[in-house]
Amino acid sequence: MTCQLTIRAGDNGKISPEGEVVVAKSSHVYLHAQPEPGYQVQMWYINGNQLYGGTKQFRITADEDKLDIHVTFSKI
């Protein structure tokens, strides 16, 4: 079984990996956000729900069929 991830970053930063990613269900996925100079990670969202704020690195478990992952950035 697999999990389809849609991974994207908001304005003023990047995320790795990015785009459409398919992984084995129940596997761990490590994400790294890179804010542009003068910006910081504001919030991580999974399927539209706020999860964590302020951290550049994030680990999720691919425990659903589809996950939408989004990170936002704010000015320091």
C-alpha positions in Angstrom: 0.0 0.0 0.0 1.1 3.5 -0.7 0.5 7.1 0.4 0.5 10.0 -2.1 2.0 13.2 -0.7 1.5 16.6 -2.1 4.2 18.8 -0.6 4.4 22.6 -1.2 5.9 25.7 0.3 4.3 29.1 0.6 5.9 32.4 -0.5 9.3 33.3 0.8 10.8 29.8 1.2 11.3 26.4 -0.2 10.7 22.8 1.0 12.4 19.5 0.3 11.2 17.2 -1.0 8.6 19.1 -3.0 5.7 18.2 -5.4 4.0 14.9 -5.7 5.7 12.1 -3.9 4.5 8.5 -3.4 5.9 6.5 -0.4 5.1 3.2 1.3 2.2 3.5 3.7 3.4 3.8 7.4 6.8 5.0 6.3 8.4 8.1 7.8 9.0 11.1 5.6 11.5 13.8 6.6 10.8 17.4 5.4 13.1 20.4 5.4 11.9 24.0 5.0 14.3 26.7 3.9 13.1 30.2 4.5 14.5 33.0 2.4 16.7 35.5 4.2 14.7 37.7 6.6 11.9 35.0 7.0 11.2 32.1 9.3 9.0 29.1 9.3 5.5 30.2 10.5 3.4 27.0 10.4 3.2 23.4 9.0 -0.2 22.2 7.8 -1.3 18.6 7.1 -4.6 18.3 5.1 -5.4 22.0 6.0 -4.9 21.5 9.8 -2.3 23.4 11.7 0.3 21.2 13.3 3.6 22.8 14.2 5.1 26.2 14.0 8.6 27.5 14.0 10.6 24.4 13.1 12.5 24.0 9.9 12.5 20.2 10.0 9.5 18.0 10.3 8.8 14.3 10.2 5.5 12.7 9.3 4.2 9.2 9.1 2.5 8.4 5.9 -0.5 6.8 7.5 -3.3 7.8 5.1 -3.9 7.3 1.4 -3.3 11.0 0.6 -1.6 13.8 2.6 -1.4 17.5 1.6 1.6 19.1 3.3 2.1 22.8 3.3 4.6 25.1 5.1 4.2 28.9 5.4 6.8 31.5 6.2 6.6 34.9 8.0 8.9 37.9 8.1 11.3 38.0 11.1 
